[in-house]
Amino acid sequence: MRVRCTLSNGDTFEFAEYVKVINDKPKIQSYNYHWQSSNRSLVKRWDNVGHHPEIASFPHHLHQPDGRVEPSHSVNFMQVLSEIENTIKVTDNEG
């Protein structure tokens, strides 16, 4: 599944999940949650693609806008969406 949507503040949130049914239950095999600002710069990207084996939480990791890749726990759509929503609310309240 791949979805791209525009958020209320003009940012873009795109995510992709590959889900496999195991014992009659859906299990996320791979994910990528990509959040970018309205000017198309990266805000954050969470994924579990196996391209950073040096990260302690491999394969789960977080890409930061300055190019750093940091450890991250396994995340799901609702956790990421909640973080985005809380960040946008804080930014709206500061403005």
HTML snippet that shows the backbone in 3Dmol.js (N, CA, C, O; Angstrom):
<script src="https://3Dmol.org/build/3Dmol-min.js"></script>
<div id="view" style="width:600px;height:400px;position:relative"></div>
<script>
const pdb = `
ATOM      1  N   MET A   1       0.849  -1.160   0.000  1.00  0.00           N
ATOM      2  CA  MET A   1       0.000   0.000   0.000  1.00  0.00           C
ATOM      3  C   MET A   1       0.902   1.232   0.000  1.00  0.00           C
ATOM      4  O   MET A   1       1.867   1.302   0.761  1.00  0.00           O
ATOM      5  N   ARG A   2       0.585   2.195  -0.853  1.00  0.00           N
ATOM      6  CA  ARG A   2       1.318   3.451  -0.903  1.00  0.00           C
ATOM      7  C   ARG A   2       0.308   4.584  -0.956  1.00  0.00           C
ATOM      8  O   ARG A   2      -0.619   4.568  -1.766  1.00  0.00           O
ATOM      9  N   VAL A   3       0.501   5.584  -0.071  1.00  0.00           N
ATOM     10  CA  VAL A   3      -0.419   6.713   0.018  1.00  0.00           C
ATOM     11  C   VAL A   3       0.381   8.000   0.130  1.00  0.00           C
ATOM     12  O   VAL A   3       1.391   8.057   0.831  1.00  0.00           O
ATOM     13  N   ARG A   4      -0.076   9.028  -0.564  1.00  0.00           N
ATOM     14  CA  ARG A   4       0.500  10.374  -0.435  1.00  0.00           C
ATOM     15  C   ARG A   4      -0.643  11.326  -0.133  1.00  0.00           C
ATOM     16  O   ARG A   4      -1.669  11.319  -0.815  1.00  0.00           O
ATOM     17  N   CYS A   5      -0.458  12.152   0.900  1.00  0.00           N
ATOM     18  CA  CYS A   5      -1.507  13.103   1.253  1.00  0.00           C
ATOM     19  C   CYS A   5      -0.897  14.445   1.643  1.00  0.00           C
ATOM     20  O   CYS A   5       0.263  14.526   2.048  1.00  0.00           O
ATOM     21  N   THR A   6      -1.694  15.478   1.512  1.00  0.00           N
ATOM     22  CA  THR A   6      -1.290  16.813   1.913  1.00  0.00           C
ATOM     23  C   THR A   6      -1.894  17.078   3.286  1.00  0.00           C
ATOM     24  O   THR A   6      -3.089  16.876   3.500  1.00  0.00           O
ATOM     25  N   LEU A   7      -1.060  17.531   4.206  1.00  0.00           N
ATOM     26  CA  LEU A   7      -1.503  17.800   5.570  1.00  0.00           C
ATOM     27  C   LEU A   7      -2.116  19.194   5.667  1.00  0.00           C
ATOM     28  O   LEU A   7      -1.981  20.002   4.747  1.00  0.00           O
ATOM     29  N   SER A   8      -2.781  19.471   6.768  1.00  0.00           N
ATOM     30  CA  SER A   8      -3.495  20.740   6.939  1.00  0.00           C
ATOM     31  C   SER A   8      -2.587  21.960   6.859  1.00  0.00           C
ATOM     32  O   SER A   8      -3.056  23.056   6.552  1.00  0.00           O
ATOM     33  N   ASN A   9      -1.291  21.788   7.131  1.00  0.00           N
ATOM     34  CA  ASN A   9      -0.359  22.921   7.086  1.00  0.00           C
ATOM     35  C   ASN A   9       0.374  23.016   5.744  1.00  0.00           C
ATOM     36  O   ASN A   9       1.261  23.853   5.581  1.00  0.00           O
ATOM     37  N   GLY A  10       0.008  22.165   4.789  1.00  0.00           N
ATOM     38  CA  GLY A  10       0.637  22.185   3.474  1.00  0.00           C
ATOM     39  C   GLY A  10       1.787  21.202   3.317  1.00  0.00           C
ATOM     40  O   GLY A  10       2.279  21.004   2.206  1.00  0.00           O
ATOM     41  N   ASP A  11       2.228  20.578   4.417  1.00  0.00           N
ATOM     42  CA  ASP A  11       3.263  19.547   4.333  1.00  0.00           C
ATOM     43  C   ASP A  11       2.715  18.320   3.614  1.00  0.00           C
ATOM     44  O   ASP A  11       1.506  18.186   3.426  1.00  0.00           O
ATOM     45  N   THR A  12       3.613  17.430   3.216  1.00  0.00           N
ATOM     46  CA  THR A  12       3.229  16.185   2.564  1.00  0.00           C
ATOM     47  C   THR A  12       3.638  15.010   3.442  1.00  0.00           C
ATOM     48  O   THR A  12       4.728  14.996   4.013  1.00  0.00           O
ATOM     49  N   PHE A  13       2.759  14.037   3.541  1.00  0.00           N
ATOM     50  CA  PHE A  13       3.056  12.794   4.239  1.00  0.00           C
ATOM     51  C   PHE A  13       2.813  11.665   3.260  1.00  0.00           C
ATOM     52  O   PHE A  13       1.709  11.489   2.744  1.00  0.00           O
ATOM     53  N   GLU A  14       3.865  10.905   3.015  1.00  0.00           N
ATOM     54  CA  GLU A  14       3.769   9.761   2.116  1.00  0.00           C
ATOM     55  C   GLU A  14       4.207   8.530   2.889  1.00  0.00           C
ATOM     56  O   GLU A  14       5.216   8.550   3.593  1.00  0.00           O
ATOM     57  N   PHE A  15       3.444   7.466   2.751  1.00  0.00           N
ATOM     58  CA  PHE A  15       3.863   6.237   3.425  1.00  0.00           C
ATOM     59  C   PHE A  15       3.613   5.035   2.544  1.00  0.00           C
ATOM     60  O   PHE A  15       2.741   5.031   1.675  1.00  0.00           O
ATOM     61  N   ALA A  16       4.403   4.026   2.801  1.00  0.00           N
ATOM     62  CA  ALA A  16       4.253   2.756   2.107  1.00  0.00           C
ATOM     63  C   ALA A  16       4.435   1.644   3.133  1.00  0.00           C
ATOM     64  O   ALA A  16       5.338   1.688   3.969  1.00  0.00           O
ATOM     65  N   GLU A  17       3.580   0.671   3.052  1.00  0.00           N
ATOM     66  CA  GLU A  17       3.682  -0.505   3.913  1.00  0.00           C
ATOM     67  C   GLU A  17       3.494  -1.754   3.059  1.00  0.00           C
ATOM     68  O   GLU A  17       2.605  -1.821   2.211  1.00  0.00           O
ATOM     69  N   TYR A  18       4.344  -2.727   3.301  1.00  0.00           N
ATOM     70  CA  TYR A  18       4.173  -4.033   2.696  1.00  0.00           C
ATOM     71  C   TYR A  18       3.702  -4.944   3.821  1.00  0.00           C
ATOM     72  O   TYR A  18       4.421  -5.165   4.795  1.00  0.00           O
ATOM     73  N   VAL A  19       2.498  -5.465   3.681  1.00  0.00           N
ATOM     74  CA  VAL A  19       1.867  -6.257   4.734  1.00  0.00           C
ATOM     75  C   VAL A  19       1.667  -7.680   4.243  1.00  0.00           C
ATOM     76  O   VAL A  19       1.247  -7.917   3.111  1.00  0.00           O
ATOM     77  N   LYS A  20       1.977  -8.614   5.121  1.00  0.00           N
ATOM     78  CA  LYS A  20       1.794 -10.031   4.814  1.00  0.00           C
ATOM     79  C   LYS A  20       0.875 -10.617   5.886  1.00  0.00           C
ATOM     80  O   LYS A  20       1.005 -10.286   7.065  1.00  0.00           O
ATOM     81  N   VAL A  21      -0.032 -11.468   5.489  1.00  0.00           N
ATOM     82  CA  VAL A  21      -0.924 -12.120   6.445  1.00  0.00           C
ATOM     83  C   VAL A  21      -0.255 -13.397   6.938  1.00  0.00           C
ATOM     84  O   VAL A  21       0.061 -14.296   6.159  1.00  0.00           O
ATOM     85  N   ILE A  22      -0.047 -13.452   8.254  1.00  0.00           N
ATOM     86  CA  ILE A  22       0.583 -14.606   8.898  1.00  0.00           C
ATOM     87  C   ILE A  22      -0.353 -15.086   9.999  1.00  0.00           C
ATOM     88  O   ILE A  22      -0.710 -14.319  10.893  1.00  0.00           O
ATOM     89  N   ASN A  23      -0.741 -16.331   9.936  1.00  0.00           N
ATOM     90  CA  ASN A  23      -1.696 -16.895  10.903  1.00  0.00           C
ATOM     91  C   ASN A  23      -2.956 -16.038  10.997  1.00  0.00           C
ATOM     92  O   ASN A  23      -3.435 -15.738  12.091  1.00  0.00           O
ATOM     93  N   ASP A  24      -3.480 -15.653   9.849  1.00  0.00           N
ATOM     94  CA  ASP A  24      -4.710 -14.867   9.739  1.00  0.00           C
ATOM     95  C   ASP A  24      -4.611 -13.462  10.333  1.00  0.00           C
ATOM     96  O   ASP A  24      -5.637 -12.832  10.589  1.00  0.00           O
ATOM     97  N   LYS A  25      -3.387 -12.959  10.557  1.00  0.00           N
ATOM     98  CA  LYS A  25      -3.209 -11.610  11.086  1.00  0.00           C
ATOM     99  C   LYS A  25      -2.253 -10.842  10.189  1.00  0.00           C
ATOM    100  O   LYS A  25      -1.225 -11.378   9.774  1.00  0.00           O
ATOM    101  N   PRO A  26      -2.585  -9.584   9.883  1.00  0.00           N
ATOM    102  CA  PRO A  26      -1.675  -8.786   9.049  1.00  0.00           C
ATOM    103  C   PRO A  26      -0.419  -8.411   9.835  1.00  0.00           C
ATOM    104  O   PRO A  26      -0.499  -8.012  10.996  1.00  0.00           O
ATOM    105  N   LYS A  27       0.729  -8.543   9.195  1.00  0.00           N
ATOM    106  CA  LYS A  27       2.003  -8.182   9.827  1.00  0.00           C
ATOM    107  C   LYS A  27       2.798  -7.327   8.848  1.00  0.00           C
ATOM    108  O   LYS A  27       3.031  -7.727   7.707  1.00  0.00           O
ATOM    109  N   ILE A  28       3.210  -6.154   9.301  1.00  0.00           N
ATOM    110  CA  ILE A  28       3.980  -5.255   8.449  1.00  0.00           C
ATOM    111  C   ILE A  28       5.375  -5.837   8.255  1.00  0.00           C
ATOM    112  O   ILE A  28       6.102  -6.073   9.220  1.00  0.00           O
ATOM    113  N   GLN A  29       5.735  -6.063   7.004  1.00  0.00           N
ATOM    114  CA  GLN A  29       7.057  -6.590   6.672  1.00  0.00           C
ATOM    115  C   GLN A  29       8.061  -5.470   6.451  1.00  0.00           C
ATOM    116  O   GLN A  29       9.210  -5.556   6.883  1.00  0.00           O
ATOM    117  N   SER A  30       7.614  -4.418   5.774  1.00  0.00           N
ATOM    118  CA  SER A  30       8.481  -3.261   5.557  1.00  0.00           C
ATOM    119  C   SER A  30       7.624  -2.005   5.542  1.00  0.00           C
ATOM    120  O   SER A  30       6.440  -2.043   5.206  1.00  0.00           O
ATOM    121  N   TYR A  31       8.249  -0.886   5.916  1.00  0.00           N
ATOM    122  CA  TYR A  31       7.523   0.374   5.969  1.00  0.00           C
ATOM    123  C   TYR A  31       8.456   1.532   5.636  1.00  0.00           C
ATOM    124  O   TYR A  31       9.678   1.440   5.755  1.00  0.00           O
ATOM    125  N   ASN A  32       7.833   2.610   5.219  1.00  0.00           N
ATOM    126  CA  ASN A  32       8.528   3.864   4.953  1.00  0.00           C
ATOM    127  C   ASN A  32       7.506   4.964   5.176  1.00  0.00           C
ATOM    128  O   ASN A  32       6.488   5.024   4.486  1.00  0.00           O
ATOM    129  N   TYR A  33       7.778   5.840   6.148  1.00  0.00           N
ATOM    130  CA  TYR A  33       6.904   6.963   6.452  1.00  0.00           C
ATOM    131  C   TYR A  33       7.711   8.236   6.220  1.00  0.00           C
ATOM    132  O   TYR A  33       8.642   8.533   6.969  1.00  0.00           O
ATOM    133  N   HIS A  34       7.355   8.984   5.184  1.00  0.00           N
ATOM    134  CA  HIS A  34       8.152  10.125   4.737  1.00  0.00           C
ATOM    135  C   HIS A  34       7.338  11.403   4.908  1.00  0.00           C
ATOM    136  O   HIS A  34       6.266  11.554   4.322  1.00  0.00           O
ATOM    137  N   TRP A  35       7.867  12.328   5.726  1.00  0.00           N
ATOM    138  CA  TRP A  35       7.203  13.604   5.995  1.00  0.00           C
ATOM    139  C   TRP A  35       8.084  14.704   5.454  1.00  0.00           C
ATOM    140  O   TRP A  35       9.256  14.801   5.817  1.00  0.00           O
ATOM    141  N   GLN A  36       7.532  15.534   4.591  1.00  0.00           N
ATOM    142  CA  GLN A  36       8.312  16.650   4.070  1.00  0.00           C
ATOM    143  C   GLN A  36       7.500  17.935   4.154  1.00  0.00           C
ATOM    144  O   GLN A  36       6.270  17.927   4.107  1.00  0.00           O
ATOM    145  N   SER A  37       8.227  19.031   4.280  1.00  0.00           N
ATOM    146  CA  SER A  37       7.593  20.336   4.426  1.00  0.00           C
ATOM    147  C   SER A  37       6.983  20.786   3.107  1.00  0.00           C
ATOM    148  O   SER A  37       7.200  20.174   2.061  1.00  0.00           O
ATOM    149  N   SER A  38       6.224  21.857   3.176  1.00  0.00           N
ATOM    150  CA  SER A  38       5.573  22.377   1.976  1.00  0.00           C
ATOM    151  C   SER A  38       6.581  22.857   0.933  1.00  0.00           C
ATOM    152  O   SER A  38       6.257  22.944  -0.251  1.00  0.00           O
ATOM    153  N   ASN A  39       7.816  23.171   1.375  1.00  0.00           N
ATOM    154  CA  ASN A  39       8.858  23.549   0.404  1.00  0.00           C
ATOM    155  C   ASN A  39       9.669  22.338  -0.064  1.00  0.00           C
ATOM    156  O   ASN A  39      10.738  22.483  -0.657  1.00  0.00           O
ATOM    157  N   ARG A  40       9.142  21.139   0.214  1.00  0.00           N
ATOM    158  CA  ARG A  40       9.678  19.856  -0.258  1.00  0.00           C
ATOM    159  C   ARG A  40      10.980  19.420   0.422  1.00  0.00           C
ATOM    160  O   ARG A  40      11.685  18.560  -0.105  1.00  0.00           O
ATOM    161  N   SER A  41      11.307  19.994   1.575  1.00  0.00           N
ATOM    162  CA  SER A  41      12.489  19.520   2.306  1.00  0.00           C
ATOM    163  C   SER A  41      12.060  18.483   3.347  1.00  0.00           C
ATOM    164  O   SER A  41      10.961  18.547   3.898  1.00  0.00           O
ATOM    165  N   LEU A  42      12.952  17.535   3.598  1.00  0.00           N
ATOM    166  CA  LEU A  42      12.660  16.455   4.533  1.00  0.00           C
ATOM    167  C   LEU A  42      12.446  17.000   5.943  1.00  0.00           C
ATOM    168  O   LEU A  42      13.220  17.825   6.426  1.00  0.00           O
ATOM    169  N   VAL A  43      11.396  16.532   6.587  1.00  0.00           N
ATOM    170  CA  VAL A  43      11.188  16.796   8.014  1.00  0.00           C
ATOM    171  C   VAL A  43      11.703  15.576   8.778  1.00  0.00           C
ATOM    172  O   VAL A  43      12.564  15.703   9.649  1.00  0.00           O
ATOM    173  N   LYS A  44      11.175  14.394   8.451  1.00  0.00           N
ATOM    174  CA  LYS A  44      11.640  13.125   9.037  1.00  0.00           C
ATOM    175  C   LYS A  44      11.210  11.993   8.117  1.00  0.00           C
ATOM    176  O   LYS A  44      10.224  12.101   7.388  1.00  0.00           O
ATOM    177  N   ARG A  45      11.971  10.903   8.168  1.00  0.00           N
ATOM    178  CA  ARG A  45      11.568   9.680   7.471  1.00  0.00           C
ATOM    179  C   ARG A  45      11.941   8.484   8.333  1.00  0.00           C
ATOM    180  O   ARG A  45      13.101   8.305   8.705  1.00  0.00           O
ATOM    181  N   TRP A  46      10.958   7.683   8.639  1.00  0.00           N
ATOM    182  CA  TRP A  46      11.147   6.447   9.385  1.00  0.00           C
ATOM    183  C   TRP A  46      11.077   5.300   8.399  1.00  0.00           C
ATOM    184  O   TRP A  46      10.201   5.285   7.534  1.00  0.00           O
ATOM    185  N   ASP A  47      11.980   4.337   8.508  1.00  0.00           N
ATOM    186  CA  ASP A  47      11.845   3.143   7.670  1.00  0.00           C
ATOM    187  C   ASP A  47      12.614   1.977   8.264  1.00  0.00           C
ATOM    188  O   ASP A  47      13.381   2.131   9.215  1.00  0.00           O
ATOM    189  N   ASN A  48      12.391   0.811   7.680  1.00  0.00           N
ATOM    190  CA  ASN A  48      13.106  -0.391   8.118  1.00  0.00           C
ATOM    191  C   ASN A  48      13.796  -1.078   6.944  1.00  0.00           C
ATOM    192  O   ASN A  48      13.971  -2.296   6.938  1.00  0.00           O
ATOM    193  N   VAL A  49      14.185  -0.279   5.950  1.00  0.00           N
ATOM    194  CA  VAL A  49      14.962  -0.798   4.832  1.00  0.00           C
ATOM    195  C   VAL A  49      16.353  -1.135   5.365  1.00  0.00           C
ATOM    196  O   VAL A  49      16.904  -0.371   6.158  1.00  0.00           O
ATOM    197  N   GLY A  50      16.920  -2.243   4.954  1.00  0.00           N
ATOM    198  CA  GLY A  50      18.176  -2.737   5.516  1.00  0.00           C
ATOM    199  C   GLY A  50      19.429  -2.079   4.974  1.00  0.00           C
ATOM    200  O   GLY A  50      20.408  -2.774   4.699  1.00  0.00           O
ATOM    201  N   HIS A  51      19.435  -0.756   4.810  1.00  0.00           N
ATOM    202  CA  HIS A  51      20.614  -0.102   4.246  1.00  0.00           C
ATOM    203  C   HIS A  51      21.484   0.622   5.270  1.00  0.00           C
ATOM    204  O   HIS A  51      22.416   1.326   4.880  1.00  0.00           O
ATOM    205  N   HIS A  52      21.209   0.472   6.568  1.00  0.00           N
ATOM    206  CA  HIS A  52      22.052   1.078   7.604  1.00  0.00           C
ATOM    207  C   HIS A  52      22.348   0.060   8.712  1.00  0.00           C
ATOM    208  O   HIS A  52      21.866   0.214   9.834  1.00  0.00           O
ATOM    209  N   PRO A  53      23.136  -0.979   8.407  1.00  0.00           N
ATOM    210  CA  PRO A  53      23.411  -2.014   9.410  1.00  0.00           C
ATOM    211  C   PRO A  53      24.229  -1.503  10.597  1.00  0.00           C
ATOM    212  O   PRO A  53      24.303  -2.174  11.627  1.00  0.00           O
ATOM    213  N   GLU A  54      24.840  -0.331  10.468  1.00  0.00           N
ATOM    214  CA  GLU A  54      25.635   0.241  11.557  1.00  0.00           C
ATOM    215  C   GLU A  54      24.769   0.835  12.673  1.00  0.00           C
ATOM    216  O   GLU A  54      25.276   1.123  13.758  1.00  0.00           O
ATOM    217  N   ILE A  55      23.497   1.015  12.423  1.00  0.00           N
ATOM    218  CA  ILE A  55      22.581   1.599  13.403  1.00  0.00           C
ATOM    219  C   ILE A  55      22.187   0.523  14.423  1.00  0.00           C
ATOM    220  O   ILE A  55      21.858  -0.605  14.057  1.00  0.00           O
ATOM    221  N   ALA A  56      22.225   0.891  15.696  1.00  0.00           N
ATOM    222  CA  ALA A  56      21.963  -0.071  16.779  1.00  0.00           C
ATOM    223  C   ALA A  56      20.578  -0.716  16.672  1.00  0.00           C
ATOM    224  O   ALA A  56      20.405  -1.866  17.073  1.00  0.00           O
ATOM    225  N   SER A  57      19.613  -0.006  16.147  1.00  0.00           N
ATOM    226  CA  SER A  57      18.246  -0.535  16.058  1.00  0.00           C
ATOM    227  C   SER A  57      17.951  -1.174  14.699  1.00  0.00           C
ATOM    228  O   SER A  57      16.791  -1.382  14.344  1.00  0.00           O
ATOM    229  N   PHE A  58      19.004  -1.484  13.946  1.00  0.00           N
ATOM    230  CA  PHE A  58      18.871  -2.060  12.608  1.00  0.00           C
ATOM    231  C   PHE A  58      17.808  -3.154  12.585  1.00  0.00           C
ATOM    232  O   PHE A  58      17.822  -4.020  13.460  1.00  0.00           O
ATOM    233  N   PRO A  59      16.902  -3.152  11.637  1.00  0.00           N
ATOM    234  CA  PRO A  59      16.839  -2.309  10.449  1.00  0.00           C
ATOM    235  C   PRO A  59      16.049  -1.015  10.641  1.00  0.00           C
ATOM    236  O   PRO A  59      15.974  -0.202   9.720  1.00  0.00           O
ATOM    237  N   HIS A  60      15.457  -0.809  11.824  1.00  0.00           N
ATOM    238  CA  HIS A  60      14.618   0.375  12.071  1.00  0.00           C
ATOM    239  C   HIS A  60      15.504   1.600  12.273  1.00  0.00           C
ATOM    240  O   HIS A  60      16.472   1.558  13.033  1.00  0.00           O
ATOM    241  N   HIS A  61      15.167   2.691  11.587  1.00  0.00           N
ATOM    242  CA  HIS A  61      15.961   3.915  11.726  1.00  0.00           C
ATOM    243  C   HIS A  61      15.158   5.137  11.298  1.00  0.00           C
ATOM    244  O   HIS A  61      14.093   5.028  10.690  1.00  0.00           O
ATOM    245  N   LEU A  62      15.704   6.306  11.634  1.00  0.00           N
ATOM    246  CA  LEU A  62      15.056   7.588  11.382  1.00  0.00           C
ATOM    247  C   LEU A  62      16.024   8.498  10.649  1.00  0.00           C
ATOM    248  O   LEU A  62      17.150   8.708  11.100  1.00  0.00           O
ATOM    249  N   HIS A  63      15.585   9.042   9.512  1.00  0.00           N
ATOM    250  CA  HIS A  63      16.380  10.005   8.751  1.00  0.00           C
ATOM    251  C   HIS A  63      16.001  11.411   9.205  1.00  0.00           C
ATOM    252  O   HIS A  63      14.822  11.762   9.241  1.00  0.00           O
ATOM    253  N   GLN A  64      16.999  12.207   9.550  1.00  0.00           N
ATOM    254  CA  GLN A  64      16.782  13.591   9.966  1.00  0.00           C
ATOM    255  C   GLN A  64      17.057  14.531   8.791  1.00  0.00           C
ATOM    256  O   GLN A  64      17.750  14.147   7.849  1.00  0.00           O
ATOM    257  N   PRO A  65      16.528  15.748   8.831  1.00  0.00           N
ATOM    258  CA  PRO A  65      16.704  16.673   7.709  1.00  0.00           C
ATOM    259  C   PRO A  65      18.152  17.076   7.442  1.00  0.00           C
ATOM    260  O   PRO A  65      18.486  17.474   6.326  1.00  0.00           O
ATOM    261  N   ASP A  66      19.015  16.977   8.457  1.00  0.00           N
ATOM    262  CA  ASP A  66      20.427  17.343   8.268  1.00  0.00           C
ATOM    263  C   ASP A  66      21.267  16.191   7.724  1.00  0.00           C
ATOM    264  O   ASP A  66      22.488  16.303   7.614  1.00  0.00           O
ATOM    265  N   GLY A  67      20.605  15.078   7.382  1.00  0.00           N
ATOM    266  CA  GLY A  67      21.309  13.935   6.809  1.00  0.00           C
ATOM    267  C   GLY A  67      21.684  12.856   7.807  1.00  0.00           C
ATOM    268  O   GLY A  67      22.096  11.765   7.412  1.00  0.00           O
ATOM    269  N   ARG A  68      21.548  13.144   9.098  1.00  0.00           N
ATOM    270  CA  ARG A  68      21.852  12.118  10.100  1.00  0.00           C
ATOM    271  C   ARG A  68      20.842  10.983  10.027  1.00  0.00           C
ATOM    272  O   ARG A  68      19.671  11.192   9.712  1.00  0.00           O
ATOM    273  N   VAL A  69      21.317   9.783  10.323  1.00  0.00           N
ATOM    274  CA  VAL A  69      20.455   8.613  10.446  1.00  0.00           C
ATOM    275  C   VAL A  69      20.591   8.134  11.875  1.00  0.00           C
ATOM    276  O   VAL A  69      21.697   7.859  12.341  1.00  0.00           O
ATOM    277  N   GLU A  70      19.471   8.035  12.573  1.00  0.00           N
ATOM    278  CA  GLU A  70      19.469   7.710  13.998  1.00  0.00           C
ATOM    279  C   GLU A  70      18.716   6.408  14.267  1.00  0.00           C
ATOM    280  O   GLU A  70      17.870   5.993  13.475  1.00  0.00           O
ATOM    281  N   PRO A  71      19.032   5.773  15.391  1.00  0.00           N
ATOM    282  CA  PRO A  71      18.262   4.594  15.788  1.00  0.00           C
ATOM    283  C   PRO A  71      16.794   4.965  16.012  1.00  0.00           C
ATOM    284  O   PRO A  71      16.474   6.090  16.394  1.00  0.00           O
ATOM    285  N   SER A  72      15.932   4.017  15.771  1.00  0.00           N
ATOM    286  CA  SER A  72      14.498   4.202  15.992  1.00  0.00           C
ATOM    287  C   SER A  72      13.891   2.843  16.290  1.00  0.00           C
ATOM    288  O   SER A  72      14.359   1.818  15.793  1.00  0.00           O
ATOM    289  N   HIS A  73      12.860   2.843  17.093  1.00  0.00           N
ATOM    290  CA  HIS A  73      12.136   1.593  17.314  1.00  0.00           C
ATOM    291  C   HIS A  73      11.192   1.354  16.140  1.00  0.00           C
ATOM    292  O   HIS A  73      10.963   2.251  15.329  1.00  0.00           O
ATOM    293  N   SER A  74      10.665   0.186  16.055  1.00  0.00           N
ATOM    294  CA  SER A  74       9.672  -0.127  15.029  1.00  0.00           C
ATOM    295  C   SER A  74       8.468   0.786  15.243  1.00  0.00           C
ATOM    296  O   SER A  74       7.970   0.906  16.363  1.00  0.00           O
ATOM    297  N   VAL A  75       8.005   1.424  14.184  1.00  0.00           N
ATOM    298  CA  VAL A  75       6.862   2.322  14.295  1.00  0.00           C
ATOM    299  C   VAL A  75       5.770   1.868  13.337  1.00  0.00           C
ATOM    300  O   VAL A  75       6.006   1.084  12.418  1.00  0.00           O
ATOM    301  N   ASN A  76       4.573   2.383  13.577  1.00  0.00           N
ATOM    302  CA  ASN A  76       3.463   2.097  12.671  1.00  0.00           C
ATOM    303  C   ASN A  76       2.808   3.409  12.265  1.00  0.00           C
ATOM    304  O   ASN A  76       3.142   4.475  12.782  1.00  0.00           O
ATOM    305  N   PHE A  77       1.885   3.312  11.347  1.00  0.00           N
ATOM    306  CA  PHE A  77       1.216   4.479  10.789  1.00  0.00           C
ATOM    307  C   PHE A  77       0.637   5.389  11.871  1.00  0.00           C
ATOM    308  O   PHE A  77       0.855   6.600  11.833  1.00  0.00           O
ATOM    309  N   MET A  78      -0.081   4.841  12.811  1.00  0.00           N
ATOM    310  CA  MET A  78      -0.751   5.651  13.835  1.00  0.00           C
ATOM    311  C   MET A  78       0.259   6.373  14.736  1.00  0.00           C
ATOM    312  O   MET A  78       0.020   7.514  15.131  1.00  0.00           O
ATOM    313  N   GLN A  79       1.380   5.726  15.064  1.00  0.00           N
ATOM    314  CA  GLN A  79       2.393   6.377  15.890  1.00  0.00           C
ATOM    315  C   GLN A  79       3.007   7.567  15.159  1.00  0.00           C
ATOM    316  O   GLN A  79       3.180   8.638  15.741  1.00  0.00           O
ATOM    317  N   VAL A  80       3.330   7.377  13.901  1.00  0.00           N
ATOM    318  CA  VAL A  80       3.938   8.447  13.104  1.00  0.00           C
ATOM    319  C   VAL A  80       2.934   9.576  12.901  1.00  0.00           C
ATOM    320  O   VAL A  80       3.279  10.747  13.058  1.00  0.00           O
ATOM    321  N   LEU A  81       1.713   9.239  12.556  1.00  0.00           N
ATOM    322  CA  LEU A  81       0.688  10.252  12.347  1.00  0.00           C
ATOM    323  C   LEU A  81       0.455  11.062  13.621  1.00  0.00           C
ATOM    324  O   LEU A  81       0.258  12.276  13.554  1.00  0.00           O
ATOM    325  N   SER A  82       0.475  10.412  14.765  1.00  0.00           N
ATOM    326  CA  SER A  82       0.314  11.101  16.040  1.00  0.00           C
ATOM    327  C   SER A  82       1.466  12.081  16.291  1.00  0.00           C
ATOM    328  O   SER A  82       1.238  13.198  16.754  1.00  0.00           O
ATOM    329  N   GLU A  83       2.688  11.670  15.991  1.00  0.00           N
ATOM    330  CA  GLU A  83       3.841  12.563  16.157  1.00  0.00           C
ATOM    331  C   GLU A  83       3.729  13.774  15.233  1.00  0.00           C
ATOM    332  O   GLU A  83       3.999  14.902  15.646  1.00  0.00           O
ATOM    333  N   ILE A  84       3.335  13.539  13.994  1.00  0.00           N
ATOM    334  CA  ILE A  84       3.161  14.641  13.041  1.00  0.00           C
ATOM    335  C   ILE A  84       2.071  15.586  13.537  1.00  0.00           C
ATOM    336  O   ILE A  84       2.251  16.804  13.540  1.00  0.00           O
ATOM    337  N   GLU A  85       0.949  15.025  13.952  1.00  0.00           N
ATOM    338  CA  GLU A  85      -0.164  15.842  14.426  1.00  0.00           C
ATOM    339  C   GLU A  85       0.255  16.696  15.627  1.00  0.00           C
ATOM    340  O   GLU A  85      -0.050  17.888  15.672  1.00  0.00           O
ATOM    341  N   ASN A  86       0.945  16.099  16.591  1.00  0.00           N
ATOM    342  CA  ASN A  86       1.376  16.843  17.772  1.00  0.00           C
ATOM    343  C   ASN A  86       2.367  17.947  17.400  1.00  0.00           C
ATOM    344  O   ASN A  86       2.308  19.042  17.960  1.00  0.00           O
ATOM    345  N   THR A  87       3.268  17.674  16.470  1.00  0.00           N
ATOM    346  CA  THR A  87       4.245  18.671  16.026  1.00  0.00           C
ATOM    347  C   THR A  87       3.548  19.824  15.315  1.00  0.00           C
ATOM    348  O   THR A  87       3.866  20.988  15.557  1.00  0.00           O
ATOM    349  N   ILE A  88       2.613  19.510  14.452  1.00  0.00           N
ATOM    350  CA  ILE A  88       1.878  20.555  13.729  1.00  0.00           C
ATOM    351  C   ILE A  88       1.067  21.410  14.698  1.00  0.00           C
ATOM    352  O   ILE A  88       1.014  22.630  14.542  1.00  0.00           O
ATOM    353  N   LYS A  89       0.431  20.786  15.704  1.00  0.00           N
ATOM    354  CA  LYS A  89      -0.343  21.540  16.705  1.00  0.00           C
ATOM    355  C   LYS A  89       0.556  22.507  17.458  1.00  0.00           C
ATOM    356  O   LYS A  89       0.182  23.661  17.668  1.00  0.00           O
ATOM    357  N   VAL A  90       1.740  22.053  17.868  1.00  0.00           N
ATOM    358  CA  VAL A  90       2.683  22.909  18.597  1.00  0.00           C
ATOM    359  C   VAL A  90       3.098  24.067  17.725  1.00  0.00           C
ATOM    360  O   VAL A  90       3.118  25.211  18.179  1.00  0.00           O
ATOM    361  N   THR A  91       3.434  23.787  16.466  1.00  0.00           N
ATOM    362  CA  THR A  91       3.854  24.838  15.524  1.00  0.00           C
ATOM    363  C   THR A  91       2.731  25.841  15.306  1.00  0.00           C
ATOM    364  O   THR A  91       2.973  27.048  15.275  1.00  0.00           O
ATOM    365  N   ASP A  92       1.497  25.349  15.155  1.00  0.00           N
ATOM    366  CA  ASP A  92       0.345  26.242  14.970  1.00  0.00           C
ATOM    367  C   ASP A  92       0.148  27.133  16.194  1.00  0.00           C
ATOM    368  O   ASP A  92      -0.169  28.314  16.055  1.00  0.00           O
ATOM    369  N   ASN A  93       0.332  26.579  17.385  1.00  0.00           N
ATOM    370  CA  ASN A  93       0.157  27.356  18.618  1.00  0.00           C
ATOM    371  C   ASN A  93       1.252  28.380  18.822  1.00  0.00           C
ATOM    372  O   ASN A  93       1.027  29.408  19.460  1.00  0.00           O
ATOM    373  N   GLU A  94       2.448  28.112  18.284  1.00  0.00           N
ATOM    374  CA  GLU A  94       3.567  29.049  18.416  1.00  0.00           C
ATOM    375  C   GLU A  94       3.425  30.215  17.445  1.00  0.00           C
ATOM    376  O   GLU A  94       3.920  31.313  17.701  1.00  0.00           O
ATOM    377  N   GLY A  95       2.735  29.965  16.313  1.00  0.00           N
ATOM    378  CA  GLY A  95       2.608  30.988  15.268  1.00  0.00           C
ATOM    379  C   GLY A  95       1.517  31.920  15.550  1.00  0.00           C
ATOM    380  O   GLY A  95       1.275  32.841  14.770  1.00  0.00           O
TER     381      GLY A  95
END
`;
const viewer = $3Dmol.createViewer("view");
viewer.addModel(pdb, "pdb");
viewer.setStyle({}, {cartoon: {color: "spectrum"}});
viewer.zoomTo();
viewer.render();
</script>
